[in-house]
Amino acid sequence: MGKSFSNVYQFKITLRDVKPPIWRRIQVPETFTFKQLHDAIQSSMGWGGHHLHSFEMYGTEIGEGGLPEGKTYISDFFSMRDKKGVYLYDFGDNWEHGIVLEKILPKSGATKYPTCLDGKRACPPDDCGGSWGYMELLNALSDTEHPEHEDMTEWIGEDFDPEYFDAKNVRFHE
């Protein structure tokens, strides 16, 4: 992981424009860069990581076309006074995530960071057309008479359960 650290940042990441909400609660070292935060969000949400992304922090863009995410630290932007940011994944589908810093805590010696503490609902699949396309996908999957039901079921698989999420199944990339 690199740098030693004393504290962890606990974030709640919520995918916007999807109802009911899809969210994750993660803890990451205070020494994380925005690139490492991106990787942690990808792992916790279940995204494939194949698309462009950026962060928006109080009018500053980090990532594509902005500050270099691999050299910009989360501790330079997040504090208990400045708690909110936006993470945009896939500029075509435009998946916007609200990021809220909930707590800054001392690290626990028994915990391997980053870690996912909790969350709700399965992540939409990559390339499904953003929040509007995902809602259409859910409609097609739930209605056997829907003209796209068979194609969408074949594409996403019969095992897809939009309500299922288990934080214990999250594996962070090294």
Secondary structure, 3 states (H helix, E strand, C coil): CCCCCCEEEEEEEEECCCCCCEEEEEEEECCCEHHHHHHHHHHHHCCCCCCCEEEEECCEEEECCCECCCCCEHHHCCCCCCCEEEEEECCCCCEEEEEEEEEEEECCCCCCCCEEEEEECCCCCCCCCHHHHHHHHHHHHHCCCCCCHHHHHHHHCCCCCCCCCCHHHCCCCC
